[in-house]
């Protein structure tokens, strides 16, 4: 256990390092902490903190920087957040995909780091489907989800269809299957194929197949905004290896999706600090995340990804407020 003096010095060291990005020496720490301590006493405390794995000494400096464990102790026990100092613009209730994209951009703009939003999870249910003839044996399938998301897919068929046949097929699907999951529609079409003309049935089966893919692709989408902001962060701009690993993470999305999925199971704002576990793949990144809701039910997660040396108090406010704005915009969409 740390005594009060050690806690105050660790808090001052973390805050100074977040602000300046430079290793903190004993003289700087003495001024920052406001404690009337001799340099020798401060050095002794710093040695104790280093032995506990809370701070570390870079090879090029006599100063100290926080470790992942030090950041974790700071975040969990020493961080104070001033509420309502961040006043972002409202998110307008629009088509869900646009609201989510706007939320990711808002997170990025406010934080000056990277904003990420995991789109709501949902079943592959459709509300409306239409066919549009593009050319011979080539058609556009337009699928509208219950949430209002629109997915377009091109299908190719063995035989050509007239526009009147396409209208007939869409009318049948909308009248008999709207509100069902695509998997249910696929099974029911198999048993009801005798009722339909063969060529129309094959068109519907093709549409259901691509529709199922389209809706399932949409449900696990991670929207990322502001990756270029990391180019102006010294922690990354001075080390191309760090920057490359960060961009690889954004490009693959799988790790981010898994992390946001874990976050959606927790209440409130969560902080994941790079290097303390396998959840965040490397030490230079931290993630501040929060679940968001639609009509009182948690449906996804959003967050800010930035350097481990980020102002956590401000990031907590930004993420918390944006999750409320997104929940409100999606719940009150007309």
C-alpha positions, 0 to 999 in steps of 0.5 A: 500500500502507498502512503499519502505522500507517495500517492501525491507524488505519483499523481503529480508525476502522472499529471505532469507527464500527461501535460508535458510528455517529458520524463519527470525529474525530482526537482520538477516533481517537488514543484508540481506536488506542492510538497515541502520535501527535499530532493533526496526524499523525493528520489527515495519515494520515486525509487520505491514507486519504481520498485513497485512497477508504477514508474520507470526510468527511460535510458536517456533521462534521469526522470521517470515516466508512468508505467501501465500499472502506474496509469491504472492506479492513477485512473482508478484511485486519483483521477477527478473528473469535472463534469459538464466542462465539455459542451458538444453539439447535439447529434441530430436524429437521422438514419442510424448509420449517419448518426453513428458516423457523426458520433465517431467524428464528434468523438474524434473532433472533441478528443483530437484522437481517434473516435470509434463506434460499434454499430448496434447488434441486431438480427438480419430482419428486413422491413422492406425489400425492392428490386431494380433492373440494372441490365440483362440478368443483373439486378439491384436489391434494396433492403431496408432494416427495421431501424431504417438502415438501407443496404444495396446489393447487386445479384446476377441470375441465370434468366432475365426478369422484367420490371413487372416480375421484379415488382411481383417478387418484392410485393410477395416478399414484403406482404408475407415475410416483412419483419422476419429474419432472412434465415426464416425467409430462406427456410419458408421459401423452400417449403412454399416454392410450389406456390411461386413460379420457378423463376420468381422463386430463384430470384427471391432465394438469390435476394435473400442470400445477399440480403442476409450477408448485407444485414449481417455485415452491417451489424458488426461494423466499427466506424472509425474517425480521425486516425490521422490525428495520431500523426500530430501526437509526438508519441507516434510521430517520433516512432514510425513503428508505433504509428504503423502498429496503430494503423494496422489495428484500425485497418484490421478492426477485429481487435477493436471490435472484440474490445468494444464488445467486452466494454458493452457488457460493463456499465459506464465508462471503462478505461483500457490501458495499453500494456496491462493486458492482452485486451489492448495489443500494445503499450502506446495506446489506451482506450476510453469506452462506454456503452450506448443505448436505444430505448433503454437497452444497451446495443453498442459501444463507443470510445476514444483511442489515443496515446497512453499519455492522454488527459483521461479526465477530459476523455471520460467526459467526452465519451460519457457525454457522446454516449448519452447524445448517441443514445438520445439521437437513436432513441428519438429518431422519427 
